[in-house]
Amino acid sequence: LRDENYLASDTLHFMRGWTAYLQQDLPRSAAYFSLVDTASVFWEKSLFHEVAMLAHMKCYTQAEERLKSYRDPTYEQLKVLQRAGLSLLRNDMDSYKMAASAFDTSHSHYLQSEQAALQSMYEERLRLNRKSPWLAASMSALVPGAGKIYAGNLSEGIMSFVITGAMAGLTAEHWVKEGIDDWRTITFAS
């Protein structure tokens, strides 16, 4: 009994790819997934897993090329989701907007939370991209930690201010007691 859509070699390639993925050997996993034939019942799973592995390895162009090879409308929304994710990874906001415009939440209920998560990441990146790094640096030069607070990292900004303040206090104490040439003053000041 042999079904042409269920070849033993494709099953083996898929299982090897999955095993390599579980072992966090992403290059080997992607290589095995790429060996699964397009006629196999495992091809779509292999393709989308391979794209995820390539994206994790920062091979964005190769991942995009692999996605282009999928033309079946069955999992079109998964393809759109992966394309949008790749755009965010490349920090290509225009490409993301184009891909996200193809989100269809009426037919792909299983992808709604992932689409919402990508949209949330997109909005966060837009918000962060509006902040000026020069202004943040200037603020930190005047008040330690102020730049981090401006950038949206409140806890890091407060910690920077506290640590710098503590070191400044120790420096001032040793400067007054021991003088500017004392090794402790120099150590705390640096």
N, CA, C and O of each residue as an XYZ file, in Angstrom:
760
protein
N       0.841     -1.178      0.000
C       0.000      0.000      0.000
C       0.891      1.247      0.000
O       1.605      1.507      0.969
N       0.843      1.996     -1.067
C       1.691      3.198     -1.141
C       0.910      4.345     -1.775
O       0.459      4.264     -2.917
N       0.769      5.391     -1.010
C       0.119      6.594     -1.508
C       1.216      7.540     -1.986
O       2.188      7.778     -1.268
N       1.065      8.075     -3.185
C       2.113      8.930     -3.743
C       2.312     10.218     -2.963
O       3.369     10.841     -3.065
N       1.303     10.636     -2.174
C       1.432     11.854     -1.376
C       2.070     11.591     -0.021
O       2.257     12.511      0.776
N       2.393     10.367      0.229
C       2.934     10.022      1.549
C       4.191      9.182      1.367
O       4.184      7.972      1.592
N       5.254      9.835      0.961
C       6.511      9.143      0.710
C       7.298      9.010      2.005
O       7.348      9.931      2.820
N       7.908      7.847      2.177
C       8.659      7.587      3.415
C       9.795      8.585      3.601
O      10.064      9.011      4.724
N      10.463      8.962      2.513
C      11.580      9.889      2.645
C      11.106     11.256      3.137
O      11.800     11.906      3.918
N       9.934     11.694      2.687
C       9.407     12.976      3.137
C       9.027     12.924      4.608
O       9.240     13.884      5.348
N       8.468     11.809      5.023
C       8.138     11.641      6.438
C       9.407     11.696      7.273
O       9.446     12.335      8.325
N      10.426     11.031      6.802
C      11.697     11.011      7.511
C      12.323     12.411      7.560
O      12.829     12.830      8.601
N      12.288     13.128      6.438
C      12.822     14.496      6.420
C      12.059     15.385      7.397
O      12.656     16.172      8.132
N      10.738     15.252      7.398
C       9.927     16.066      8.298
C      10.253     15.742      9.756
O      10.433     16.651     10.567
N      10.327     14.474     10.087
C      10.611     14.075     11.471
C      12.022     14.504     11.891
O      12.231     14.925     13.029
N      12.972     14.396     10.985
C      14.326     14.854     11.300
C      14.350     16.371     11.513
O      15.029     16.869     12.411
N      13.609     17.091     10.685
C      13.517     18.540     10.853
C      12.879     18.905     12.182
O      13.338     19.816     12.872
N      11.830     18.196     12.534
C      11.152     18.466     13.809
C      12.052     18.136     14.991
O      12.093     18.878     15.973
N      12.769     17.031     14.898
C      13.694     16.633     15.963
C      14.812     17.654     16.117
O      15.164     18.030     17.235
N      15.370     18.100     15.001
C      16.423     19.122     15.050
C      15.883     20.415     15.652
O      16.588     21.100     16.392
N      14.640     20.745     15.337
C      14.027     21.944     15.920
C      13.917     21.790     17.439
O      14.247     22.717     18.179
N      13.464     20.646     17.901
C      13.329     20.408     19.338
C      14.682     20.457     20.050
O      14.756     20.791     21.233
N      15.739     20.124     19.329
C      17.091     20.196     19.887
C      17.705     21.584     19.700
O      18.866     21.801     20.045
N      16.934     22.516     19.160
C      17.365     23.891     18.899
C      18.518     23.968     17.898
O      19.315     24.906     17.930
N      18.599     22.989     17.023
C      19.580     23.017     15.936
C      18.858     23.565     14.700
O      18.463     22.810     13.811
N      18.694     24.881     14.661
C      17.861     25.511     13.651
C      18.393     25.373     12.226
O      17.594     25.143     11.319
N      19.694     25.501     11.981
C      20.165     25.321     10.599
C      19.864     23.921     10.062
O      19.427     23.769      8.921
N      20.097     22.911     10.880
C      19.814     21.539     10.446
C      18.319     21.327     10.270
O      17.887     20.653      9.335
N      17.527     21.905     11.173
C      16.079     21.789     11.080
C      15.571     22.378      9.766
O      14.789     21.744      9.057
N      16.015     23.588      9.446
C      15.592     24.243      8.200
C      16.025     23.420      6.985
O      15.284     23.308      6.008
N      17.212     22.852      7.050
C      17.709     22.047      5.930
C      16.836     20.817      5.707
O      16.508     20.493      4.566
N      16.458     20.130      6.778
C      15.583     18.951      6.632
C      14.192     19.348      6.141
O      13.625     18.676      5.280
N      13.640     20.432      6.680
C      12.319     20.867      6.234
C      12.327     21.220      4.749
O      11.339     20.995      4.050
N      13.436     21.771      4.269
C      13.509     22.162      2.856
C      13.545     20.947      1.921
O      13.266     21.079      0.730
N      13.887     19.769      2.449
C      13.968     18.562      1.621
C      12.612     17.903      1.370
O      12.505     17.021      0.518
N      11.588     18.316      2.092
C      10.264     17.705      1.922
C       9.686     18.137      0.582
O       9.652     19.326      0.265
N       9.237     17.171     -0.197
C       8.725     17.408     -1.537
C       7.384     18.142     -1.509
O       6.608     17.990     -0.566
N       7.117     18.934     -2.545
C       5.872     19.698     -2.608
C       4.639     18.808     -2.725
O       3.532     19.261     -2.434
N       4.801     17.569     -3.139
C       3.661     16.651     -3.262
C       3.340     15.954     -1.938
O       2.325     15.265     -1.836
N       4.173     16.121     -0.950
C       3.999     15.444      0.333
C       2.906     16.102      1.177
O       2.651     17.301      1.057
N       2.268     15.305      2.029
C       1.269     15.850      2.962
C       1.951     16.715      4.026
O       1.292     17.507      4.701
N       3.253     16.566      4.173
C       4.003     17.344      5.163
C       4.601     18.629      4.591
O       5.245     19.389      5.315
N       4.393     18.877      3.294
C       5.072     20.000      2.671
C       4.696     21.344      3.288
O       5.579     22.143      3.602
N       3.415     21.602      3.466
C       3.012     22.908      3.999
C       3.553     23.130      5.406
O       4.065     24.206      5.718
N       3.439     22.110      6.255
C       3.984     22.234      7.611
C       5.486     22.488      7.545
O       6.017     23.334      8.264
N       6.155     21.749      6.679
C       7.605     21.900      6.544
C       7.973     23.292      6.058
O       8.910     23.907      6.566
N       7.236     23.783      5.079
C       7.532     25.094      4.521
C       7.403     26.180      5.575
O       8.308     27.000      5.730
N       6.289     26.197      6.302
C       6.072     27.260      7.280
C       7.027     27.134      8.471
O       7.435     28.142      9.049
N       7.378     25.916      8.834
C       8.381     25.744      9.898
C       9.758     26.193      9.406
O      10.511     26.828     10.145
N      10.078     25.866      8.173
C      11.366     26.282      7.617
C      11.470     27.806      7.582
O      12.518     28.360      7.915
N      10.408     28.479      7.188
C      10.408     29.945      7.148
C      10.642     30.497      8.553
O      11.391     31.459      8.729
N      10.001     29.886      9.555
C      10.205     30.337     10.938
C      11.659     30.131     11.374
O      12.232     30.988     12.046
N      12.256     28.995     10.995
C      13.654     28.734     11.352
C      14.568     29.755     10.672
O      15.477     30.297     11.300
N      14.323     30.012      9.394
C      15.152     30.976      8.659
C      15.028     32.371      9.265
O      16.017     33.097      9.368
N      13.826     32.740      9.661
C      13.627     34.051     10.286
C      14.377     34.128     11.605
O      14.970     35.157     11.928
N      14.353     33.048     12.363
C      15.066     33.038     13.644
C      16.575     33.148     13.446
O      17.284     33.702     14.286
N      17.053     32.614     12.326
C      18.484     32.682     12.018
C      18.846     33.977     11.275
O      19.989     34.151     10.853
N      17.872     34.883     11.116
C      18.041     36.172     10.452
C      18.342     36.046      8.955
O      19.015     36.899      8.375
N      17.844     34.991      8.349
C      17.956     34.804      6.899
C      16.641     35.265      6.267
O      15.901     34.461      5.700
N      16.356     36.566      6.369
C      15.051     37.092      5.990
C      14.769     36.980      4.500
O      13.652     36.653      4.101
N      15.761     37.246      3.688
C      15.561     37.183      2.239
C      15.253     35.754      1.812
O      14.360     35.521      0.997
N      15.988     34.810      2.359
C      15.761     33.405      2.034
C      14.372     32.963      2.516
O      13.686     32.210      1.826
N      13.965     33.428      3.688
C      12.640     33.088      4.204
C      11.550     33.650      3.296
O      10.562     32.975      3.009
N      11.736     34.873      2.853
C      10.764     35.509      1.941
C      10.668     34.747      0.634
O       9.575     34.559      0.100
N      11.811     34.305      0.113
C      11.816     33.525     -1.131
C      11.059     32.211     -0.960
O      10.323     31.791     -1.853
N      11.244     31.570      0.183
C      10.529     30.304      0.439
C       9.018     30.542      0.531
O       8.229     29.719      0.067
N       8.625     31.651      1.123
C       7.189     31.961      1.209
C       6.583     32.189     -0.170
O       5.428     31.837     -0.410
N       7.357     32.773     -1.071
C       6.850     33.020     -2.421
C       6.516     31.721     -3.145
O       5.683     31.706     -4.051
N       7.167     30.632     -2.746
C       6.920     29.353     -3.414
C       5.564     28.753     -3.048
O       5.122     27.800     -3.689
N       4.902     29.295     -2.034
C       3.594     28.774     -1.620
C       2.498     29.543     -2.340
O       2.359     30.752     -2.158
N       1.714     28.836     -3.166
C       0.679     29.486     -3.955
C      -0.726     28.955     -3.659
O      -1.696     29.470     -4.215
N      -0.857     27.974     -2.825
C      -2.153     27.393     -2.498
C      -2.919     28.335     -1.553
O      -2.340     28.813     -0.577
N      -4.181     28.609     -1.812
C      -4.936     29.534     -0.951
C      -5.330     28.946      0.414
O      -5.862     29.667      1.259
N      -5.078     27.663      0.637
C      -5.504     27.018      1.875
C      -4.953     27.721      3.107
O      -5.700     28.010      4.042
N      -3.677     27.992      3.116
C      -3.040     28.634      4.267
C      -2.515     30.024      3.910
O      -1.465     30.446      4.395
N      -3.246     30.715      3.071
C      -2.826     32.047      2.627
C      -2.668     33.003      3.806
O      -1.746     33.820      3.819
N      -3.553     32.910      4.791
C      -3.468     33.818      5.938
C      -2.228     33.546      6.793
O      -1.661     34.470      7.375
N      -1.812     32.291      6.869
C      -0.569     31.982      7.580
C       0.623     32.566      6.826
O       1.569     33.069      7.432
N       0.564     32.494      5.505
C       1.613     33.091      4.674
C       1.662     34.600      4.895
O       2.740     35.176      5.034
N       0.493     35.238      4.926
C       0.418     36.687      5.154
C       0.975     37.033      6.535
O       1.699     38.016      6.690
N       0.634     36.224      7.529
C       1.121     36.457      8.894
C       2.641     36.362      8.950
O       3.295     37.210      9.557
N       3.203     35.332      8.320
C       4.657     35.184      8.332
C       5.330     36.317      7.554
O       6.396     36.795      7.943
N       4.714     36.738      6.471
C       5.267     37.854      5.704
C       5.285     39.133      6.535
O       6.262     39.882      6.517
N       4.200     39.375      7.259
C       4.126     40.559      8.123
C       5.172     40.472      9.227
O       5.821     41.467      9.551
N       5.338     39.289      9.801
C       6.346     39.103     10.843
C       7.751     39.345     10.325
O       8.569     39.962     11.006
N       8.033     38.867      9.133
C       9.349     39.098      8.526
C       9.588     40.599      8.304
O      10.700     41.094      8.487
N       8.536     41.304      7.909
C       8.665     42.750      7.706
C       9.012     43.455      9.007
O       9.849     44.357      9.023
N       8.370     43.045     10.100
C       8.691     43.644     11.397
C      10.107     43.314     11.826
O      10.801     44.163     12.385
N      10.542     42.088     11.568
C      11.911     41.712     11.930
C      12.936     42.538     11.168
O      13.998     42.864     11.699
N      12.616     42.876      9.924
C      13.517     43.713      9.112
C      13.313     45.199      9.407
O      14.027     46.042      8.864
N      12.353     45.517     10.254
C      12.009     46.899     10.610
C      11.547     47.683      9.380
O      11.811     48.879      9.253
N      10.857     46.990      8.486
C      10.317     47.584      7.267
C       8.829     47.850      7.493
O       7.987     46.998      7.209
N       8.514     49.039      8.006
C       7.146     49.363      8.409
C       6.185     49.447      7.220
O       5.023     49.062      7.345
N       6.650     49.940      6.078
C       5.773     50.022      4.907
C       5.389     48.639      4.410
O       4.235     48.392      4.059
N       6.361     47.745      4.384
C       6.099     46.365      3.969
C       5.144     45.681      4.945
O       4.287     44.895      4.541
N       5.300     45.990      6.240
C       4.386     45.414      7.236
C       2.961     45.892      6.982
O       2.026     45.092      7.001
N       2.787     47.200      6.744
C       1.442     47.732      6.513
C       0.790     47.059      5.301
O      -0.405     46.764      5.311
N       1.585     46.825      4.269
C       1.057     46.171      3.079
C       0.628     44.734      3.394
O      -0.448     44.295      2.989
N       1.484     44.010      4.120
C       1.152     42.625      4.472
C      -0.034     42.577      5.425
O      -0.923     41.740      5.269
N      -0.052     43.471      6.412
C      -1.128     43.467      7.414
C      -2.466     43.853      6.810
O      -3.511     43.474      7.339
N      -2.456     44.592      5.725
C      -3.722     44.954      5.089
C      -4.429     43.728      4.518
O      -5.628     43.774      4.242
N      -3.694     42.636      4.341
C      -4.282     41.396      3.826
C      -4.779     40.471      4.943
O      -5.279     39.381      4.662
N      -4.647     40.892      6.203
C      -5.183     40.078      7.307
C      -6.691     39.935      7.132
O      -7.391     40.918      6.886
N      -7.180     38.718      7.260
C      -8.612     38.458      7.141
C      -9.054     37.711      8.393
O      -8.939     36.487      8.469
N      -9.550     38.442      9.359
C      -9.921     37.825     10.636
C     -11.248     37.090     10.570
O     -11.577     36.340     11.489
N     -12.016     37.286      9.509
C     -13.307     36.609      9.425
C     -13.159     35.123      9.114
O     -14.003     34.325      9.521
N     -12.109     34.741      8.404
C     -11.933     33.336      8.035
C     -10.840     32.625      8.820
O     -10.812     31.395      8.856
N      -9.962     33.358      9.434
C      -8.825     32.720     10.103
C      -8.860     33.021     11.603
O      -8.017     33.753     12.120
N      -9.819     32.461     12.273
C      -9.969     32.700     13.713
C      -8.748     32.223     14.497
O      -8.407     32.797     15.531
N      -8.101     31.186     14.010
C      -6.941     30.630     14.708
C      -5.733     31.553     14.658
O      -4.773     31.352     15.401
N      -5.765     32.559     13.796
C      -4.635     33.478     13.688
C      -4.921     34.858     14.281
O      -4.041     35.719     14.275
N      -6.115     35.082     14.784
C      -6.486     36.413     15.264
C      -5.558     36.919     16.364
O      -5.137     38.075     16.330
N      -5.236     36.080     17.327
C      -4.372     36.541     18.421
C      -2.969     36.856     17.919
O      -2.338     37.797     18.401
N      -2.474     36.083     16.959
C      -1.145     36.344     16.408
C      -1.139     37.633     15.598
O      -0.180     38.403     15.652
N      -2.218     37.867     14.842
C      -2.324     39.101     14.079
C      -2.389     40.304     15.019
O      -1.771     41.336     14.759
N      -3.137     40.166     16.109
C      -3.236     41.248     17.092
C      -1.881     41.505     17.750
O      -1.510     42.655     17.989
N      -1.143     40.430     18.042
C       0.183     40.586     18.651
C       1.136     41.317     17.704
O       1.884     42.193     18.137
N       1.116     40.967     16.420
C       1.968     41.654     15.450
C       1.576     43.125     15.333
O       2.439     43.998     15.249
N       0.283     43.391     15.327
C      -0.173     44.781     15.238
C       0.285     45.581     16.452
O       0.667     46.745     16.333
N       0.243     44.947     17.615
C       0.698     45.602     18.845
C       2.194     45.904     18.774
O       2.629     46.982     19.180
N       2.985     44.955     18.258
C       4.425     45.179     18.092
C       4.689     46.312     17.109
O       5.576     47.139     17.322
N       3.916     46.341     16.036
C       4.058     47.392     15.030
C       3.801     48.763     15.658
O       4.572     49.697     15.444
N       2.735     48.884     16.422
C       2.399     50.156     17.060
C       3.454     50.570     18.080
O       3.768     51.754     18.202
N       4.000     49.604     18.812
C       5.062     49.899     19.785
C       6.315     50.411     19.077
O       6.956     51.358     19.533
N       6.652     49.777     17.968
C       7.831     50.221     17.213
C       7.632     51.612     16.636
O       8.560     52.421     16.620
N       6.422     51.893     16.160
C       6.151     53.238     15.651
C       6.297     54.267     16.760
O       6.850     55.347     16.548
N       5.801     53.930     17.941
C       5.893     54.844     19.079
C       7.359     55.077     19.447
O       7.759     56.212     19.704
N       8.163     54.005     19.475
C       9.578     54.140     19.827
C      10.378     54.854     18.748
O      11.338     55.561     19.052
N       9.990     54.674     17.488
C      10.718     55.319     16.393
C      10.531     56.832     16.393
O      11.329     57.556     15.797
N       9.495     57.307     17.051
C       9.255     58.749     17.101
C      10.163     59.444     18.107
O      10.259     60.672     18.091
N      10.822     58.709     18.966
C      11.687     59.296     19.991
C      13.041     59.630     19.367
O      13.568     58.887     18.539
N      13.578     60.759     19.785
C      14.858     61.214     19.252
C      16.008     60.674     20.096
O      16.060     60.945     21.296
N      16.921     59.925     19.509
C      18.071     59.432     20.271
C      18.972     60.577     20.742
O      19.599     60.471     21.797
N      19.044     61.675     19.969
C      19.873     62.816     20.360
C      19.306     63.509     21.589
O      20.045     63.936     22.476
N      17.985     63.614     21.628
C      17.354     64.223     22.790
C      17.549     63.342     24.022
O      17.809     63.844     25.115
N      17.425     62.028     23.840
C      17.630     61.091     24.954
C      19.059     61.199     25.484
O      19.270     61.205     26.696
N      20.027     61.282     24.596
C      21.429     61.400     25.019
C      21.666     62.719     25.745
O      22.367     62.759     26.756
N      21.085     63.789     25.232
C      21.231     65.096     25.885
C      20.610     65.100     27.276
O      21.175     65.652     28.221
N      19.432     64.472     27.389
C      18.767     64.412     28.687
C      19.602     63.618     29.687
O      19.717     64.000     30.852
N      20.188     62.502     29.222
C      21.018     61.678     30.107
C      22.300     62.403     30.504
O      22.822     62.190     31.598
N      22.803     63.253     29.623
C      24.005     64.018     29.954
C      23.709     65.024     31.067
O      24.561     65.283     31.918
N      22.512     65.584     31.059
C      22.126     66.552     32.093
C      21.713     65.866     33.391
O      22.170     66.239     34.471
N      20.851     64.867     33.278
C      20.367     64.128     34.452
C      20.499     62.644     34.132
O      19.791     62.142     33.259
N      21.385     61.933     34.817
C      21.578     60.504     34.530
C      20.259     59.737     34.606
O      19.518     59.846     35.584
N      19.979     58.964     33.565
C      18.771     58.145     33.525
C      17.589     58.812     32.865
O      16.615     58.139     32.530
N      17.644     60.123     32.665
C      16.511     60.846     32.077
C      16.254     60.409     30.638
O      15.105     60.366     30.201
N      17.300     60.088     29.910
C      17.146     59.618     28.534
C      16.434     58.281     28.471
O      15.615     58.050     27.582
N      16.744     57.403     29.411
C      16.075     56.095     29.451
C      14.604     56.255     29.791
O      13.751     55.556     29.244
N      14.312     57.177     30.694
C      12.907     57.431     31.044
C      12.177     57.995     29.833
O      11.048     57.596     29.551
N      12.809     58.919     29.113
C      12.234     59.487     27.893
C      11.955     58.394     26.861
O      10.935     58.438     26.173
N      12.860     57.410     26.750
C      12.705     56.334     25.776
C      11.669     55.304     26.198
O      11.350     54.398     25.428
N      11.140     55.429     27.405
C      10.092     54.512     27.842
C      10.554     53.448     28.804
O       9.779     52.552     29.139
N      11.795     53.511     29.264
C      12.332     52.522     30.206
C      12.425     53.153     31.591
O      13.510     53.520     32.043
N      11.301     53.274     32.251
C      11.234     53.957     33.536
C      12.137     53.311     34.580
O      12.904     54.003     35.249
N      12.050     51.994     34.725
C      12.842     51.329     35.770
C      14.343     51.447     35.502
O      15.119     51.662     36.434
N      14.756     51.312     34.255
C      16.180     51.464     33.924
C      16.650     52.894     34.192
O      17.762     53.111     34.673
N      15.797     53.856     33.880
C      16.147     55.250     34.112
C      16.317     55.560     35.589
O      17.258     56.250     35.983
N      15.407     55.048     36.403
C      15.500     55.266     37.848
C      16.750     54.596     38.408
O      17.458     55.175     39.232
N      17.018     53.358     37.949
C      18.212     52.649     38.432
C      19.492     53.393     38.033
O      20.425     53.492     38.831
N      19.539     53.910     36.811
C      20.716     54.677     36.385
C      20.903     55.903     37.264
O      22.021     56.222     37.669
N      19.805     56.587     37.557
C      19.873     57.778     38.398
C      20.352     57.427     39.804
O      21.201     58.124     40.360
N      19.812     56.342     40.388
C      20.181     55.936     41.753
C      21.651     55.520     41.821
O      22.378     55.936     42.723
N      22.080     54.700     40.868
C      23.471     54.219     40.880
C      24.445     55.386     40.677
O      25.437     55.502     41.396
N      24.159     56.243     39.701
C      25.030     57.394     39.458
C      25.028     58.338     40.658
O      26.067     58.880     41.034
N      23.856     58.527     41.252
C      23.760     59.379     42.441
C      24.558     58.826     43.605
O      25.224     59.582     44.312
N      24.501     57.522     43.816
C      25.257     56.890     44.902
C      26.760     57.054     44.669
O      27.504     57.374     45.596
N      27.197     56.837     43.446
C      28.624     56.990     43.138
C      29.062     58.452     43.276
O      30.173     58.730     43.729
N      28.196     59.373     42.888
C      28.520     60.797     43.035
C      28.636     61.158     44.517
O      29.509     61.933     44.908
N      27.744     60.587     45.339
C      27.811     60.842     46.780
C      29.094     60.315     47.395
O      29.724     60.994     48.206
N      29.486     59.087     47.005
C      30.737     58.514     47.513
C      31.943     59.331     47.049
O      32.882     59.557     47.812
N      31.905     59.769     45.795
C      32.996     60.596     45.274
C      33.103     61.900     46.062
O      34.196     62.302     46.462
N      31.976     62.552     46.282
C      31.977     63.828     47.016
C      32.478     63.634     48.441
O      33.241     64.455     48.950
N      32.050     62.544     49.090
C      32.490     62.294     50.473
C      33.996     62.105     50.541
O      34.650     62.694     51.402
N      34.561     61.295     49.651
C      36.007     61.056     49.661
C      36.788     62.293     49.228
O      37.903     62.509     49.703
N      36.237     63.093     48.352
C      36.887     64.314     47.920
C      37.026     65.286     49.098
O      38.074     65.899     49.305
N      35.935     65.405     49.861
C      35.963     66.309     51.021
C      36.904     65.780     52.095
O      37.683     66.550     52.656
N      36.851     64.484     52.395
C      37.633     63.909     53.489
C      39.087     63.655     53.117
O      39.989     63.941     53.905
N      39.323     63.119     51.920
C      40.664     62.664     51.545
C      41.355     63.547     50.512
O      42.576     63.489     50.367
N      40.599     64.348     49.804
C      41.185     65.198     48.766
C      41.000     64.593     47.384
O      40.634     63.427     47.231
N      41.264     65.416     46.393
C      41.029     65.005     45.005
C      42.057     63.988     44.507
O      41.779     63.250     43.561
N      43.236     63.936     45.124
C      44.292     63.038     44.659
C      44.225     61.655     45.292
O      45.029     60.794     44.935
N      43.301     61.406     46.216
C      43.200     60.103     46.872
C      42.663     59.048     45.892
O      41.807     59.340     45.057
N      43.177     57.829     46.009
C      42.801     56.764     45.077
C      41.298     56.442     45.177
O      40.683     56.088     44.171
N      40.700     56.558     46.373
C      39.270     56.276     46.519
C      38.429     57.337     45.787
O      37.420     57.003     45.166
N      38.823     58.558     45.856
C      38.105     59.620     45.148
C      38.159     59.366     43.651
O      37.152     59.481     42.953
N      39.340     59.023     43.167
C      39.524     58.767     41.744
C      38.731     57.531     41.310
O      38.121     57.526     40.240
N      38.742     56.487     42.138
C      38.009     55.253     41.804
C      36.507     55.508     41.723
O      35.870     55.123     40.743
N      35.933     56.151     42.738
C      34.493     56.396     42.731
C      34.094     57.395     41.635
O      33.011     57.287     41.059
N      34.960     58.351     41.355
C      34.653     59.335     40.308
C      34.640     58.683     38.916
O      33.844     59.048     38.051
N      35.526     57.729     38.728
C      35.575     57.100     37.413
C      34.401     56.170     37.229
O      34.268     55.544     36.178
